[in-house]
Amino acid sequence: MTTAVIPGTDVAERISSAFPDAVIEATQHSVTVRPDQLVEIARFLRDDEELDCKYLNTLLGIDWIEHFDVIYVLSSLARNHMLVLEARTESHEDPVVPSVSGVWAGAHLQEREVYDLMGIGFTGHPNLKRIFLWEGFPGHPLRKDFLALPGGYKPGLQRFPFEFPPGDRGYPNLAADGGPRAPAVPRLVAPLPGQLAAQELAGGQLGTGGGGSNETRDPASRVAGVLARRESGTTSEGGSVPAEDASAETGPDTSEAAESAEAPDGEEQA
């Protein structure tokens, strides 16, 4: 049976009848309320006979740069419906909302997760501390302003995915002369038999022909190049093909089998 979704506008009417001026906005998908009445509204949604939202599916935070929204997805298992409640923080610099762990026990760890990764405080939480990162970790990595570090440096991607500079589908400065380069990866162990040839066919372990490349691959030319280097006894890395590597790549000698296949029927093979 499909779970029904109660529109946010309908939930807003029910909340407004009990808590005037508590609703900030309502859409078809959710209803947003003031944080100072969040706990009372949460109890109302849980204890109301028609709504009966006794189960907290999930709790998460959204960074809108100007403010944060804390999202509560609530369900009634008895009535098989669900709704989405949002609480909006009053500021982005010091985001705080009341804890609902006293209303839904499942909020206890989820509020700690949101605090740890987004820096949203939950007043009244019995044990509000980091749950993934260690105490003293600088900042909260899921906040959008976490991308900015002193000196203009940014960890990871320079922008969020698909937020490239206008007209670009990549990061031009990474390919420019003098741009940052990843350090070379040292080979700690000798290559396995056939590994060098396989890397050549795939475009190299870290080569531009690997995953994400926009250039067109030509498997035939790659195979021809590998075979030519194998015959000359060299590899693309400037060394000789190891004996065990060459034997593994060339495979067993099949000349006797070929002669046997070409001999006329009835003739005894030497």
C-alpha positions in Angstrom: 0.0 0.0 0.0 1.4 3.4 -1.0 2.0 5.8 1.9 0.0 9.0 1.5 1.8 12.4 1.6 0.0 15.2 3.4 0.5 18.5 1.6 2.3 21.1 3.6 -0.5 23.6 3.1 -2.9 21.2 4.8 -0.5 20.7 7.7 0.0 24.5 8.0 -3.8 24.9 8.5 -3.8 22.4 11.4 -0.7 24.0 13.0 -2.1 27.6 12.6 -5.3 26.6 14.3 -3.3 25.6 17.4 -0.4 28.0 17.1 -1.3 31.3 15.4 1.7 33.0 13.7 3.9 30.0 14.1 3.9 29.1 10.3 6.5 31.0 8.3 5.6 29.5 4.9 3.9 26.5 3.4 4.2 24.7 0.1 2.8 21.6 -1.4 5.8 19.7 -0.1 6.4 21.1 3.4 5.5 23.6 6.1 8.1 25.8 7.8 7.6 27.0 11.3 9.3 29.4 13.8 12.0 27.7 15.9 10.8 29.1 19.2 7.6 27.0 19.0 9.2 23.9 17.4 8.9 21.6 20.4 5.2 22.4 21.1 4.4 21.9 17.4 6.3 18.6 17.3 4.3 17.3 20.3 1.1 18.5 18.6 1.9 16.6 15.4 2.8 13.5 17.4 -0.3 13.5 19.7 -3.0 14.7 17.3 -5.3 11.8 16.6 -5.7 12.5 12.9 -2.0 13.3 12.2 -0.5 10.8 14.6 3.1 11.5 13.6 4.7 9.2 16.2 7.6 8.2 14.0 10.6 10.4 12.9 11.9 9.0 9.6 14.8 11.4 9.3 16.2 14.7 10.4 18.6 16.7 8.4 19.9 20.3 7.7 20.0 22.5 4.6 22.4 25.4 4.3 20.8 28.3 2.3 23.8 30.6 2.9 21.6 33.2 4.6 20.0 30.7 7.0 19.6 27.0 7.8 16.5 24.9 7.6 16.2 21.8 9.8 14.0 19.2 8.1 11.9 16.6 9.9 10.2 13.8 7.9 7.4 12.4 10.0 5.2 9.4 9.6 2.1 7.8 11.1 2.5 4.0 10.8 -1.1 3.5 12.0 -2.6 5.8 9.3 0.1 5.2 6.7 0.8 8.8 5.8 3.7 11.2 6.1 4.5 14.9 6.1 7.6 17.2 6.1 8.1 19.8 8.8 10.9 22.5 8.6 12.3 24.8 11.3 14.2 27.9 10.1 17.1 29.3 12.1 17.2 33.0 12.8 20.8 33.4 11.6 23.5 31.7 9.6 26.3 32.8 11.9 24.9 31.1 15.0 22.2 28.6 13.9 20.2 27.2 16.8 16.9 25.3 17.1 15.4 23.5 20.1 16.0 19.8 20.4 13.1 17.4 19.7 14.9 14.4 21.3 12.3 14.6 24.1 9.5 14.2 21.5 11.1 11.5 19.3 13.9 9.5 20.8 15.2 8.9 17.2 16.3 12.5 17.0 19.0 12.0 19.6 21.8 10.8 17.3 20.5 12.6 14.2 20.7 15.9 15.9 24.3 15.1 16.9 25.1 14.3 13.3 23.6 17.6 12.0 25.5 19.5 14.7 28.8 17.7 13.8 28.6 18.2 10.0 26.7 21.5 9.7 27.2 23.3 13.0 23.5 23.7 13.9 23.0 23.8 17.7 20.1 22.0 19.4 19.2 23.6 22.8 18.1 21.1 25.3 19.9 18.1 23.8 21.1 15.8 26.6 24.5 15.1 25.0 25.2 17.4 22.1 28.7 16.6 20.9 30.4 15.5 17.7 29.5 12.0 16.5 31.8 11.5 13.4 34.6 14.0 13.8 36.7 14.6 16.8 36.3 17.4 19.3 38.3 20.4 18.1 37.9 19.7 14.4 38.1 23.1 12.6 34.6 23.8 11.3 31.7 21.8 9.9 32.4 20.2 6.5 28.9 20.1 5.1 28.4 23.9 5.5 28.8 25.8 2.2 31.2 28.3 3.8 33.5 25.4 4.8 34.8 25.6 1.2 36.5 28.9 2.0 39.8 28.7 4.0 42.3 31.4 5.0 44.4 32.6 2.1 41.7 31.9 -0.5 42.4 28.2 -0.6 39.6 25.7 -0.9 39.6 22.0 -0.1 38.4 19.5 -2.7 36.6 20.9 -5.7 36.8 24.6 -6.2 33.1 24.7 -6.7 30.1 22.5 -6.0 29.6 19.9 -8.8 28.1 21.5 -12.0 28.9 25.0 -10.7 31.8 25.6 -13.2 32.7 29.1 -14.3 30.2 30.4 -16.9 30.8 28.8 -20.3 33.2 26.2 -19.0 32.8 22.5 -18.2 35.9 22.2 -16.2 38.5 24.0 -14.2 40.8 25.9 -16.7 43.4 26.9 -14.1 44.1 23.3 -13.3 45.3 22.7 -16.8 47.1 26.0 -17.3 50.9 26.3 -17.2 52.1 26.7 -13.7 48.8 25.4 -12.3 48.6 23.0 -9.4 49.6 19.4 -10.1 49.1 16.2 -8.2 52.3 14.6 -6.9 53.6 11.6 -8.7 52.4 8.3 -7.3 55.4 6.1 -6.5 55.2 2.4 -7.5 55.9 0.5 -4.3 55.9 -3.0 -5.7 57.0 -4.4 -9.1 54.2 -4.6 -11.7 52.3 -7.8 -12.0 52.6 -9.9 -15.2 50.7 -8.1 -17.9 50.0 -5.0 -15.9 52.1 -2.7 -18.0 50.4 -3.8 -21.2 47.0 -3.5 -19.6 47.7 0.1 -18.5 48.8 1.0 -22.0 45.6 -0.3 -23.4 43.5 1.6 -20.8 45.4 4.8 -21.2 47.6 4.5 -18.2 46.9 4.2 -14.5 46.6 7.9 -14.1 46.8 8.9 -17.8 44.6 11.4 -19.6 43.1 8.5 -21.5 41.6 7.0 -18.4 38.2 7.6 -16.9 36.7 11.1 -17.5 38.8 11.9 -20.6 37.0 13.6 -23.5 39.4 12.4 -26.1 38.4 9.6 -28.5 40.1 6.3 -27.9 41.4 4.1 -30.7 41.8 0.6 -29.4 43.5 -0.7 -32.6 46.2 1.9 -32.4 46.8 1.2 -28.7 47.1 -2.5 -29.4 49.5 -1.9 -32.3 51.6 0.4 -30.1 51.8 -2.1 -27.3 52.8 -4.9 -29.7 55.5 -2.7 -31.3 57.0 -1.8 -27.9 56.9 -5.5 -26.9 58.8 -6.5 -30.0 61.4 -3.8 -29.4 61.7 -4.9 -25.7 60.7 -1.6 -24.3 57.7 -0.2 -22.5 56.1 3.3 -22.3 57.9 3.8 -19.0 61.3 3.5 -20.7 62.3 0.1 -19.3 62.5 -3.4 -20.7 59.6 -5.8 -20.5 60.3 -8.2 -17.7 60.8 -11.8 -18.8 57.9 -13.1 -16.8 55.8 -10.2 -18.0 56.6 -11.0 -21.6 55.9 -14.7 -21.3 52.6 -13.9 -19.6 51.6 -11.5 -22.4 52.7 -13.7 -25.3 51.1 -16.8 -23.9 52.2 -20.5 -24.5 53.8 -21.7 -27.7 51.1 -22.9 -30.0 53.2 -23.7 -33.1 52.9 -27.5 -32.7 49.2 -27.2 -32.4 49.1 -25.1 -35.6 51.2 -27.6 -37.6 48.9 -30.4 -36.4 45.8 -28.5 -37.6 47.4 -28.0 -41.0 48.6 -31.6 -41.7 46.4 -33.7 -44.0 44.2 -36.4 -42.5 45.8 -39.8 -42.1 49.5 -38.5 -42.0 51.4 -39.3 -38.9 52.8 -36.2 -37.1 56.5 -36.2 -36.4 
